[in-house]
Amino acid sequence: MKFRGIANTFLKIIKNTKRVHHTKNNFKKIKLQGKLALMVSACLFSIGCAHPDGQSNESKPAQYQRNLTGSDSFAIGNGVNLQPSYYNQGKVDFAWPLMQSKDKIKTVRLEIEPDRVLQATDWISQASKAGYTIIATYHKSKILGSNDPAAVQQAASWWQQNYERLISGLAKNEHGHTDSSRLIINLINEWGNHKVTPASYATTYNSAIATIRTFYQGYIIIDIPGWGQETYTAYQACKTSNPRITDPKIVLSAHIYKGGYNQGRGHTLEPKDLEDMQKTGYPCIVGEFGTGQGPCHWDSCVDYAKKLGWPVIAWCWNGDGGTMNMVKPAWKVMPSAGSYGFSTYFDSLYQHL
């Protein structure tokens, strides 16, 4: 996800374990869980409109760029996840000054429970004012890993009903209009377990994406199945299954933890597995990564993703509910501390951004 060295001018844009207290722990076989120019230093991932069935990126250099055209372009930089929904009714202190002191963080991924629209509008406003690109994610904890297509359609309908309100707090562009290109939709968090078929995954997402396209024409991030670990299923759903994913403007997202397991490949998640996603021709990111427990070399996987030119988003700045918080105190303990510092967990993740 991050570009090494200094990036050129870009068009403006812009879990085998049960979730306990909304914790991101291990993932194994069963888990319940474009106009104004901007000069930036590192960590930008540019995405344009080329369809994956066109020129392939397989033979391109790792830090590839696609054509950028107007409002269709945006940049995602390396960043951190935020999960504020479960603490003090979402009224939390994000410690933006502390975050802004770390220049590797360019993007925030906000996980939003469906009943937190009012609060999320404020979170998005705060993140926008702080200068971050925002990945906004529909996150219904009760259905993580579900194979029910209705859950994805419900998420698409939620976006349809709430998108305009959610973006109302975004910073204005040079024309005084809401700069909606600063927010990218992540349709739903971690839908589909290790057993979902490529055809079912493609059918479900094609239907939900059609709903999203009634009001939003930007890129849509979709988590690959198996709690973000089934790279080969995602490849098949995009390239070989009947039906296949048909929308040209999606971004595939993997989630990487020590408990990561790739059932489609029959082994613990490995760095080379990410090539499955790369070979789809679609842009890819690591939407979440962290430690936890298990045999997966999560750090090697994340570093390999970076070699492929992918953005990587750490889990998490705050809101894990367990020990995987990059700052302290955790919101579970004190949602509005006023003063925050870095936890011992911080360095283990930040060095991979």
C-alpha positions in Angstrom: 0.0 0.0 0.0 2.6 2.5 0.4 4.8 3.9 -2.3 8.5 3.9 -1.5 10.4 7.2 -1.8 8.5 10.3 -2.8 5.3 9.9 -4.7 4.7 12.0 -7.9 1.8 14.5 -8.2 -1.6 12.8 -8.0 -5.0 14.1 -9.0 -6.8 15.2 -5.9 -8.9 12.7 -4.1 -8.6 12.8 -2.7 -11.3 -13.5 13.2 -10.8 -19.9 14.9 -11.7 -17.4 17.5 -14.9 -16.0 18.7 -15.2 -12.2 18.8 -15.1 -11.3 22.5 -16.1 -7.8 23.3 -15.6 -6.9 19.7 -12.0 -8.1 19.7 -10.0 -8.9 16.5 -8.0 -11.9 17.4 -7.1 -14.9 15.4 -8.6 -16.1 12.1 -8.6 -19.8 11.4 -11.1 -22.2 10.0 -14.0 -21.1 12.1 -14.4 -17.6 13.1 -17.5 -15.9 14.5 -16.2 -13.1 13.7 -8.8 13.0 -9.1 -7.9 18.5 -10.6 -5.9 19.9 -7.6 -2.4 18.4 -7.4 -1.1 17.1 -4.2 2.5 16.3 -3.4 2.8 13.5 -0.9 5.6 11.6 0.7 5.1 7.9 0.5 2.2 5.6 1.2 -0.1 6.5 -1.7 -1.9 3.9 -3.8 -3.5 5.3 -7.0 -6.5 3.6 -8.5 -8.2 4.4 -11.9 -10.8 2.9 -14.1 -9.1 0.1 -16.0 -11.2 -3.1 -16.0 -9.4 -6.2 -14.8 -10.3 -7.9 -18.1 -8.3 -5.3 -19.9 -4.5 -4.9 -19.5 -3.3 -7.1 -16.7 -1.2 -5.9 -13.9 0.5 -9.2 -13.4 3.6 -8.3 -15.3 3.7 -4.7 -14.1 6.2 -3.4 -11.5 5.0 -3.9 -8.0 4.3 -0.2 -7.5 2.0 0.0 -10.4 -0.4 2.9 -11.3 -3.6 2.9 -13.2 -5.0 5.8 -15.3 -6.6 8.4 -13.2 -9.6 10.3 -14.5 -11.3 13.1 -12.6 -13.7 12.1 -9.8 -13.0 8.4 -10.5 -9.6 8.7 -8.8 -8.5 8.6 -5.2 -5.6 7.6 -3.2 -5.5 5.2 -0.3 -2.4 5.5 2.0 -1.3 3.1 4.7 -3.3 3.6 7.9 -5.2 2.4 10.9 -8.5 0.9 11.8 -10.9 2.5 14.3 -13.8 0.7 16.0 -15.7 3.2 18.2 -19.3 1.9 17.9 -19.2 -0.1 21.2 -17.9 2.4 23.7 -19.8 5.2 25.4 -22.4 5.1 22.6 -19.7 6.0 20.1 -18.7 9.2 21.9 -15.0 8.7 22.0 -11.7 10.7 21.8 -9.8 9.7 18.6 -6.6 11.4 19.8 -6.1 13.0 16.3 -3.1 15.1 17.4 -1.3 11.9 18.5 -2.2 10.2 15.2 -1.1 13.2 13.2 2.3 12.9 14.8 2.9 9.7 12.9 3.3 10.5 9.2 2.9 7.0 7.9 -0.8 7.1 8.7 -2.7 8.5 5.7 -6.0 6.6 5.9 -8.4 5.6 8.6 -10.8 2.7 8.2 -13.9 3.3 10.3 -16.0 0.3 11.3 -19.7 1.4 11.7 -22.4 -0.6 13.4 -25.7 0.0 11.5 -27.3 1.8 14.4 -24.5 4.3 14.7 -25.3 6.5 11.7 -25.5 9.8 13.7 -22.3 9.1 15.5 -20.6 7.9 12.3 -21.4 11.2 10.6 -19.5 12.9 13.3 -16.6 10.4 13.2 -16.3 11.0 9.4 -16.4 14.8 9.9 -13.6 14.6 12.4 -11.4 12.3 10.3 -12.0 14.6 7.2 -11.0 17.7 9.2 -7.9 15.9 10.4 -6.9 15.3 6.8 -7.4 11.6 6.4 -8.7 9.5 3.5 -11.6 7.5 5.0 -12.6 4.0 4.3 -16.1 3.6 5.8 -17.2 0.1 6.6 -20.6 -1.4 7.4 -19.8 -3.6 10.3 -22.6 -5.7 11.9 -20.8 -7.9 14.5 -23.5 -10.5 14.7 -23.2 -11.6 11.1 -19.5 -11.7 10.6 -18.6 -14.8 8.6 -22.2 -15.3 7.6 -22.9 -16.8 4.2 -26.4 -15.4 4.0 -26.8 -13.2 0.9 -29.5 -11.2 2.6 -26.8 -9.7 5.0 -24.9 -8.2 2.1 -28.1 -6.8 0.5 -29.1 -5.4 3.9 -25.7 -3.6 4.0 -26.2 -2.2 0.5 -29.6 -0.9 1.4 -28.2 0.7 4.6 -25.6 2.5 2.4 -28.4 3.6 0.0 -30.4 5.0 2.9 -27.6 6.6 4.8 -24.8 7.6 2.4 -25.8 11.2 1.9 -26.1 11.8 5.6 -22.7 10.1 6.3 -20.9 12.3 3.8 -22.5 15.5 4.9 -19.7 16.3 7.3 -16.9 15.8 4.8 -14.6 18.8 4.0 -15.7 20.9 1.0 -13.8 21.0 -2.3 -12.6 24.1 -4.1 -16.1 24.7 -5.5 -17.7 24.6 -2.0 -19.2 21.1 -2.6 -18.8 18.1 -0.4 -15.7 16.3 -1.4 -17.2 12.8 -1.4 -14.1 11.4 -3.1 -12.4 11.4 0.3 -14.7 8.6 1.4 -14.5 5.1 0.0 -17.3 2.5 0.7 -16.2 -0.8 2.2 -19.5 -2.6 1.5 -19.6 -4.9 4.5 -17.0 -6.3 6.9 -16.0 -9.9 6.6 -19.0 -11.5 4.9 -18.6 -15.1 3.9 -16.8 -17.9 5.8 -14.2 -20.3 4.5 -16.8 -22.5 2.8 -18.6 -19.9 0.7 -18.4 -20.8 -3.0 -16.9 -18.4 -5.7 -20.3 -18.4 -7.5 -22.2 -17.6 -4.4 -19.7 -14.9 -3.4 -19.9 -13.3 -6.9 -23.7 -13.6 -7.2 -24.2 -12.0 -3.7 -21.8 -9.1 -4.4 -23.1 -8.4 -7.9 -26.6 -7.9 -6.6 -25.5 -5.7 -3.7 -23.1 -3.7 -5.9 -26.0 -3.0 -8.2 -27.8 -1.3 -5.3 -24.7 0.7 -4.4 -24.5 1.9 -8.1 -27.8 3.6 -7.8 -26.2 6.4 -5.8 -22.4 5.9 -5.7 -20.0 5.6 -8.6 -16.7 5.4 -6.8 -14.6 2.4 -5.9 -16.2 -0.2 -3.6 -14.0 -2.2 -1.3 -15.1 -5.8 -0.8 -13.6 -8.0 1.8 -12.5 -11.4 0.4 -14.3 -14.4 2.0 -13.2 -16.5 5.0 -12.8 -13.4 7.2 -10.5 -11.9 4.6 -8.3 -15.0 4.1 -9.7 -17.0 1.1 -7.6 -15.5 -1.6 -8.2 -18.3 -4.1 -12.0 -18.1 -3.7 -11.7 -14.4 -4.4 -9.6 -15.1 -7.5 -12.2 -17.6 -8.8 -15.1 -15.2 -8.1 -13.4 -12.5 -10.2 -11.9 -14.6 -13.0 -13.3 -18.1 -13.5 -16.6 -18.8 -11.8 -20.1 -18.5 -13.3 -21.1 -15.9 -12.6 -18.1 -13.7 -11.9 -17.8 -10.3 -10.2 -18.7 -7.9 -13.0 -18.2 -4.4 -11.7 -14.9 -2.8 -13.0 -14.4 -0.6 -9.9 -13.9 -2.7 -6.9 -11.0 -3.2 -4.6 -10.3 -6.6 -3.0 -9.4 -6.5 0.7 -7.6 -9.2 2.7 -7.4 -9.3 6.5 -4.2 -10.8 7.9 -3.6 -12.1 11.5 -1.5 -14.8 13.1 -4.5 -17.1 13.0 -5.0 -16.7 9.3 -6.0 -19.8 7.4 -6.6 -20.3 3.7 -8.9 -23.3 3.3 -9.0 -22.9 -0.5 -5.2 -23.5 -0.6 -5.3 -26.0 2.3 -2.8 -24.3 4.6 -2.0 -21.4 6.9 -2.2 -18.1 5.1 1.1 -17.5 3.3 2.6 -14.4 1.5 2.4 -16.1 -1.9 -1.3 -16.6 -1.4 -1.8 -12.9 -2.0 -0.8 -13.4 -5.6 -4.2 -15.0 -6.1 -5.7 -11.5 -5.5 -3.0 -9.7 -7.5 -3.8 -11.9 -10.6 -7.4 -10.7 -10.7 -6.2 -7.4 -12.1 -8.2 -5.6 -9.5 -6.6 -3.2 -7.0 -6.0 -4.8 -3.7 -5.4 -3.7 -0.1 -4.8 -5.3 3.3 -7.8 -3.9 5.1 -6.8 -5.2 8.5 -3.6 -6.7 9.9 -2.5 -7.5 13.4 -1.1 -10.1 15.7 -3.2 -12.4 17.8 -2.4 -16.1 18.1 -1.6 -18.8 15.6 1.1 -19.9 13.2 0.6 -17.4 10.3 3.6 -15.2 9.7 1.4 -12.1 9.5 4.3 -9.7 9.3 5.8 -11.5 6.2 2.4 -11.5 4.6 2.0 -7.7 5.2 5.4 -6.9 4.0 4.8 -9.0 0.8 1.6 -7.1 0.2 3.6 -3.9 0.4 6.0 -5.2 -2.2 3.0 -5.8 -4.5 2.2 -2.1 -4.0 -0.9 -2.6 -1.8 -2.0 -0.3 1.0 -2.0 -1.8 4.4 -4.3 -0.8 7.3 -3.3 -1.8 10.9 -5.7 -3.3 13.4 -6.2 -1.1 15.3 -5.7 2.4 16.6 -8.4 2.0 19.3 -11.6 0.0 19.8 -10.4 -3.6 19.7 -11.9 -4.3 23.1 -9.0 -6.5 23.9 -5.2 -6.0 23.8 -4.8 -5.1 20.1 -4.9 -1.3 20.6 -2.1 0.9 19.3 -2.8 3.6 21.9 -3.7 3.7 25.5 -5.9 3.9 27.4 -8.2 1.7 25.4 -11.8 3.1 24.8 -13.1 0.1 26.7 -11.4 1.4 29.8 -11.7 5.2 29.1 -13.5 6.3 26.0 -12.6 10.0 26.4 -9.3 10.2 28.3 -8.2 13.6 27.0 -4.6 12.4 27.0 -3.4 9.3 25.1 -0.1 7.6 24.5 1.3 4.7 22.5 0.9 1.2 23.7 3.5 -1.5 23.6 1.5 -3.0 20.7 2.0 0.1 18.6 5.6 -0.5 17.4 4.9 -4.0 16.3 2.4 -2.7 13.8 3.6 0.8 12.9 6.9 -0.6 11.6 5.0 -2.4 8.8 3.2 0.7 7.6 
